[in-house]
Amino acid sequence: MDAIEEGFEVFVSGNDKPFGAVRRIARHGGGELVIYVENAGDFTVSREAVAAVRAQKVMLDPAKLDKRLRDAIRHAHDAEDPSI
């Protein structure tokens, strides 16, 4: 968790397209992350959901995310224009 910084892009393990970014890090208590998900807003993620951190990218384990967050991730890019 010490390697994670605000602004790092966030991915689901096994997917190379980011869906959001780290907005805040709670360094006390459980060390939760607040992650902004495109088109959905902020979500709190436990440190147990972090699968890896490398090259300023946070990879999350989808099996450790709640259904509401998984649904938001699936729709993070819905507003994008596919012709761009």
Secondary structure by P-SEA (a helix, b strand, c coil): cccccccbbbbccccccccbbbcccccccccccccccccccbbbbcccccccccccbbbbccccccaaaaaaaaaccccccccc
